[in-house]
Amino acid sequence: MDPRPFDLPRYLSVLPLFNEMKPDELERLAKGCQLRRLARGEMVFHVGQPCEEFHVTVMGQVKLFAISPAGQEKVIELVGPGNSFAEALMFTGRPYIVNAQALTDSLLLSVKKHAVLTEIEAEPKFALRMLAGISRRLHGLVHDVEAYALHSGMQRVIGYLLREQEVEDCATHEIITVSLPVSKATIASRLSLTPEYFSRVLHELESAGLIEIDKRDIRILDVQRLSTYPLQ
């Protein structure tokens, strides 16, 4: 995608963080933004680099990850279109504490710190919206830690499939397709599982008649049964 004709103020206006801003404020904020096209595998930033901006995935998928002393990779978060990252760290004055990498060809919007601070000074309510967004992100991370500590691997996989599709009515008998946005190995790391265990759980669910697997497409045959499947 060619970013030159991209209407930055209009795009900013549909993001929850900015959708209450006035046109002139959006125009001003857009001047402190930068669009970046990233090829699959290209790094957005590395641990230790200065954090002077936060980012929004416009198109594609971005992986936030850490590397253990033994060289093992742990996926912290997968950031899809319309979602932001690094906004909390930007205010601390500290460098990045994780790595970020494009998992697919991606379009990224980077919002400079000085542009955000200028808007906060002009409109205090903007700071409240930023705090709300950061709080939602923190709540999600706490939920993840809770899931890793208290839920079995089977529960994590089922929870991911249902959450990914945002299934609200578990009584529905409609067949629902979940398309995995990235590789199974990446999702397994995100769920703190080995790729082998993740695949084993999927095949168990398929054998139980709850899902059908077609490469990255997972068809949920019975949402209600899947949501109450016996814990293993």
C-alpha positions in Angstrom: 0.0 0.0 0.0 1.3 3.5 -1.0 1.1 5.7 2.1 1.2 9.0 0.2 -2.5 9.3 -0.4 -3.3 8.0 3.1 -5.7 10.4 4.9 -4.0 10.5 8.3 -6.5 12.8 10.1 -9.4 10.7 8.9 -7.7 7.5 10.1 -6.9 9.0 13.5 -10.5 10.0 13.9 -11.7 6.4 13.9 -9.3 5.2 16.5 -10.8 5.1 20.0 -8.0 7.1 21.4 -8.6 10.0 19.0 -12.2 9.8 18.0 -13.3 12.8 20.2 -10.8 15.2 18.8 -11.7 18.1 16.6 -10.6 18.3 12.9 -8.0 21.0 13.6 -6.6 18.9 16.5 -6.4 15.9 14.3 -4.6 17.9 11.6 -2.1 19.1 14.2 -1.6 15.6 15.6 -1.1 14.1 12.1 1.9 16.3 11.6 3.6 14.4 14.4 2.9 11.0 12.9 4.8 8.9 10.5 3.6 6.0 8.2 6.1 3.1 7.8 5.8 0.2 5.4 7.5 -2.9 6.9 8.3 -6.1 5.1 7.6 -9.4 6.7 10.3 -10.1 9.3 11.4 -6.5 9.5 12.0 -5.1 13.0 10.0 -2.2 14.3 12.3 -1.7 17.3 14.7 -3.7 19.5 15.1 -3.9 23.3 17.3 -1.0 24.5 16.4 1.5 21.8 15.0 4.9 22.9 11.1 5.0 23.0 10.1 8.4 21.7 6.8 7.3 20.0 4.0 4.8 20.2 2.6 2.8 17.3 -0.6 1.7 15.7 -0.9 -1.3 13.4 -2.8 0.0 10.3 -2.4 -3.2 8.3 -0.7 -6.5 9.0 0.4 -8.1 12.2 3.2 -7.1 14.7 4.7 -9.4 17.2 6.0 -8.1 20.6 8.4 -10.6 22.0 11.3 -11.1 24.5 14.4 -13.4 24.2 15.4 -15.4 27.3 19.1 -15.7 28.3 19.0 -19.2 26.8 17.9 -17.7 23.4 14.3 -18.8 23.5 11.6 -16.5 22.2 8.5 -15.7 24.1 5.7 -13.9 22.3 4.2 -11.2 24.6 1.5 -9.9 22.3 0.2 -10.0 18.7 -1.0 -6.6 17.6 -3.4 -6.5 14.7 -5.0 -3.7 12.7 -6.4 -0.8 14.7 -4.5 -1.7 17.9 -1.7 0.3 19.5 1.4 -0.5 21.5 4.2 1.1 23.5 2.1 4.1 24.6 2.6 3.5 28.3 6.4 3.0 27.9 6.7 6.2 25.9 5.8 8.3 29.0 8.5 6.7 31.2 11.5 8.0 29.4 12.9 4.5 29.4 14.1 2.5 26.3 12.0 -0.3 24.8 11.9 -3.4 27.1 10.7 -5.8 24.4 11.3 -6.3 20.7 8.7 -5.7 17.9 8.7 -7.4 14.5 6.3 -7.4 11.6 4.9 -10.9 11.0 3.5 -10.0 7.6 3.9 -7.1 5.2 2.5 -4.3 7.4 1.7 -0.6 7.5 2.5 1.0 10.8 1.6 4.5 12.1 4.0 5.9 14.6 2.9 8.8 16.8 5.6 11.0 18.2 5.8 11.7 21.9 6.1 15.5 21.4 2.9 15.5 19.4 1.0 13.7 22.1 2.4 15.9 24.9 1.3 19.0 22.9 -2.3 17.7 22.7 -2.3 16.8 26.4 -1.3 20.3 27.3 -4.0 21.8 25.0 -6.8 19.4 26.1 -6.5 17.6 29.5 -9.4 15.2 28.4 -7.0 13.7 25.9 -4.8 12.6 28.8 -7.8 10.8 30.3 -8.4 9.0 27.1 -4.8 7.9 26.9 -5.0 6.6 30.5 -8.2 4.7 29.7 -6.4 3.0 26.7 -3.4 2.1 28.8 -5.6 0.8 31.6 -7.4 -1.5 29.1 -4.1 -2.8 27.9 -2.9 -3.4 31.5 -6.2 -5.3 32.2 -5.6 -7.5 29.2 -2.1 -8.3 30.3 -3.2 -9.1 33.9 -5.9 -11.4 32.4 -3.2 -13.2 30.4 -1.0 -13.7 33.5 -4.1 -15.1 35.3 -4.8 -17.4 32.5 -1.3 -18.8 32.4 -1.3 -19.3 36.1 -4.7 -20.8 36.6 -5.9 -22.3 33.3 -4.8 -25.5 31.7 -3.3 -25.5 28.2 -6.6 -26.9 26.9 -8.5 -23.9 28.4 -6.0 -21.4 27.0 -6.5 -22.8 23.4 -10.3 -22.9 23.7 -10.3 -19.4 25.2 -8.1 -18.1 22.4 -10.4 -19.6 19.7 -13.6 -18.2 21.2 -12.0 -14.8 22.1 -10.5 -14.5 18.6 -13.9 -14.8 17.1 -15.4 -12.6 19.9 -18.1 -15.2 20.4 -20.7 -13.7 22.8 -23.5 -16.2 22.5 -22.2 -19.6 23.3 -25.6 -21.2 22.6 -25.2 -20.5 18.8 -25.2 -23.6 16.6 -23.7 -21.6 13.6 -20.5 -23.0 12.2 -17.9 -20.2 12.8 -14.5 -20.0 11.1 -11.5 -18.6 12.9 -8.6 -17.8 10.6 -5.3 -17.9 12.5 -3.6 -14.6 11.7 -0.1 -16.0 12.2 1.6 -19.4 12.4 0.5 -21.9 15.0 4.0 -21.8 16.5 3.6 -18.0 17.1 0.2 -18.5 18.7 1.5 -21.3 20.9 4.2 -19.0 22.2 1.7 -16.3 22.8 -0.3 -18.8 25.0 2.9 -20.0 26.7 2.6 -23.5 25.1 4.9 -25.5 23.0 4.0 -25.8 19.3 3.7 -29.6 19.8 1.2 -29.2 22.6 -0.8 -26.6 20.8 -1.1 -28.9 17.7 -2.0 -31.8 20.0 -4.9 -29.9 21.6 -6.2 -28.8 18.2 -6.2 -32.4 17.0 -7.9 -33.6 20.2 -10.7 -31.0 19.7 -11.0 -32.1 16.1 -11.2 -35.8 17.1 -14.0 -34.8 19.6 -16.0 -33.3 16.7 -15.8 -29.8 18.0 -13.6 -28.2 15.3 -12.3 -28.9 11.8 -8.8 -27.9 10.9 -7.9 -26.6 7.4 -4.4 -25.2 7.5 -4.9 -21.9 9.3 -8.7 -22.0 9.2 -10.3 -23.5 12.3 -14.0 -24.2 11.9 -15.9 -24.2 15.2 -18.7 -26.8 14.7 -20.4 -26.3 18.1 -19.6 -23.2 20.1 -21.5 -24.3 23.2 -19.9 -27.7 23.4 -16.4 -26.2 22.8 -16.9 -23.7 25.6 -17.8 -26.4 28.0 -15.4 -29.1 26.8 -14.0 -31.2 29.8 -10.8 -29.9 31.1 -7.8 -32.1 30.5 
